[in-house]
Amino acid sequence: MSVDLKELTDHDHSDECPVCRAQDIVQSALLPAASAWEANDELPHFSVALQGAAELLGVMLEEGISREDIESALGQLLDDIEQRIVEDQVMGGPPKGSA
């Protein structure tokens, strides 16, 4: 199975963009769910997020995507997230811990 990770990280910010839609799903459903599971099961903050992310990346490894390709794509995504956080703070975005 060949997966082009560039297609999963580069987007045009349109309503039809699959990357933007995936980000919306994560932000509106997965993040609140992870936070609720942690609270409900008295788990440390970020434990579900960290373990969940690692396990999902592990599935990608099992599917034959190289660790180097995953790390490169993840690095790009983290760079984008850090930039968005800075922009949100400048624009008066959500306070820390509001997720």
N, C-alpha and C positions, 0 to 999 in steps of 0.2 A: 504494500500500500504506500503510495507516494502522496505526501501532504506538503503543500507549499505554505510554510509558516508565514511567509511574507503576506499572503492573502488573508491571514488571520490577524495581522497586526497593522497593516496599512489600510486606511479608510478615508472616505471623502466627506464624512460628517453629514451625509444626507439621510433622509428617512428610510431609504431603501438599502443603506449600507449594512451588510451583515455584521461587520465589526461593531458598529454603533449599536445595532440591535442586541448583540451579545452583551455589550457593556451595560445596556439598559436592564437586561434580564438579571445580570449579576448584581447591579446596584439596587434594583427594586425588589428582588426576591431572595437571592442567595445570601447577601450580606445581612439583611434582617433575620433570616432564618438561622444563620450561623450564630448570631448574637443571642437569639432566643434559645437555641439549644444549649449554649454555654450557660446562660442564666438558669434555665430549667434544670440542667443536670449538675449545677454548681461546679462547672469546669472553669479553669483559668481563662481570663480574657485572651482572645486570639488563638486559643488552642484548636478550635474547630477550623478556623481559617488556615492556620499553618499546616495542620495535618491533612486537611481536605485538599489544599493546594498541592502538597507533596504527593498525595495518592493519585490525584488527577494527572499530575506530570508523570507519575510512574506508569499510568496506563499508556501515555504517549510513548514512553520508553519501550513498553511491552509491544506496542504496535510497530516498532522499528524506527522511530524518529530518534536521531542521535542526540545524546546529551548536549553536545556542543551547539546543535541547532536550537534546542530548547532553551539553553542558557542565553544564546544570542537574542532570541525572540523575547524572552523574559526580561532581559536587560533593556531592550527597547521599550517594552511596555512599562517597566518601572520608571524609566526616564520620562516617558509621557505622563505617567501618574504624578511624578514629582513636579513636573512643569504645571500640570493642572492644579495641584495643591497650592503652589505659589500664586498662580493666577486667581484662584478662588479667594485666597487670603487678601490679595490686593483689591479684589472686587467686593470684599466684605462677605465672603461665602459663609457656609455653615460653620458654627463653632466646633472646636475639637470635641470628639466624643458624642456627636449628635446622631451617629449612624445607629 
